[in-house]
Amino acid sequence: MDFRYKKMGIETEIVKLRELLENEVKRNISDGCDGILLSAGLDTSVLAYIASKNNNNMKAWTLKFKTGDDAEYAKRLCPILGIEHYVLNIDEENLIENLRETIKILGVFDPMEIRNSVAIYTVLKFAKKWTNSVMTGDGADELFFGYDFLIKMEKEERENYAKKMWKNMHFSSNDFGRFFNMKIFTPYLSDEVKKYAISIDDDMKIKGDVGKWILRKAYINLLPNDFVWRKKTPIEYGSGTTMLTDIFDDKIKDADFIQRKLTYEKEDEVIIRDKEHLYYYEIFKEIFGNVKEAKEDEIKCKGCGARIEHKNSFCRVCGTNNE
């Protein structure tokens, strides 16, 4: 396939992107995929739209915890597309129970990673009742610049950051898929779509303060407008798991937090940032013991001592920004 897309006009680009995504979703369906983890943000709404045109038996699953609004969007979208939809309304007790397995599978105690990943773990566990294969929107934000921090960067800085990001992309849905013996399909991460996304200029991805521009333009008039232009919402906000921060802030007394934080910093050389971080670290420590330290010739995280990819990277284990 010829990837000299930069010479083409926006309309040609849109046709090409639609073609690539449709081919990939069709391929996934022919390989047995009959469901989608649906946040009803732009990325999964696009996949749901394509899937609904190619499979009359498509199903979708969405998680709702407390304030999360993904489920309300998904409830509106699925009848339009003719997709059978299931919502898991989870309570605090059951969500907290799922934290242990999430930490055990991923081997991390980074609060942001866990808040996002426990939502994926929980909804995959739910979907397992109906299917052994699901589609996710993984990769779209990374490849088409959906994250606010990427949009705000200067072009040169973003290009340098993106090269490292694309090389080290990791998605917890794959870890959970192996755990549940489920096949995870990721159309945005297919070789063809990935090559295309990397080949196009930033101005095809970002207009003003709006990311994923070409993906939005490609599905105007095919999806309802508020889905096309829905602002990027992290999984933890859309599902509601961001409330875990407040839950642990209330559960752990200030004096206990300070004492345990100082103990771990002294004995384990792990910097604990807040009560939620403490809760996850104690589960991690119970399961794995101390953090596996980087070797002498490796770059060490200044927050927990684990190996990191490069000196300015976030630590995937503890979430420390090592800049």
C-alpha positions, 0 to 999 in steps of 0.5 A: 500500500502506498502511504504518500498521503501527505500529497492528497487533499483532506477529502481523499484522506478521509476516504482512505481513513474510512477504508482502512478502519472499515477493512480492519473492523470487517477483518476482526468480525470475520475472525470472530469478534462480536462485541465492543467495549463501548465508552461512546467516546469518539474512538469506540463510537466510530468502531461501533458504527462500522461494526453495526454495518457489518454484523447484525449481532454486535453487542456492547458493554459499558461500565458505570460507577457513581458519576460516570457518564459513558453509560448515558452516551452509550445508551443513546448510541446503541439503539441508533446503531441497532447494537445490543447493549449491556450496562454494568452498574457496579457498587463501591464494594465490588469495584474495590474487590476488583482492584486486587486482581487488577494490581496482581495482573498488571504488577503496578501501583500507579493510581492513574493506571489502576483507576483506568485499568480497573474499569477495563478489568471490570467490564471485560469480566462482565462481557465474558458472560456473553463472548470470548472476543471484544474490540477496543478503541486502544491506540486512537488517542496516541496515534491521532493525538487525542490527549490534551497534553499532546495538543498543547505541545509545540510541534517539535516537542510533540514529534519527539514525544510521539516517537517514544510513545509509539515505540512503547505503547502498552494497553492493559486490555491485552493483559486482561484478555490473556487473564480471561482467555479472551481475544482483544481486537484493536483496529486502531493498532493494526499495521495499516491504520498505524502506518497511516496515522504516523504518516500524516501531518499534525495539522490533519490531527489537530485543529486549534485545541481539538485533537483527532481532527481527521477522525472526527471529520471522517464520521461527520454525518455518519454519527450524531454530532455530539458523539463526533465532537465529544471531548476526550474523557479519560476512562476513569472519568467516563466510567466513574472510577476517578471517585476512588481517590475520594473514597480512599481519602475518606477511608484512611486517617491522616495520622495513619497515612503519614506514619505508613508513608514515612515507614515505606519511604524509609524501609522500602525507598518508595515515595508515597504521594497520597492515600490512594497511592498508599492503598495500592502500594500495600496491595502490591507489596502484599502480592509481590514484595518489594519493587524489583529494582533497576540494574546498575546499567539501567535507568532507575525511577526516582519514586520506587527504584524500578527500571524506566525506559528513559530518564524523562519517562513516567514510571509505569510501576508507581506513576512517578514523573521522572522529568 
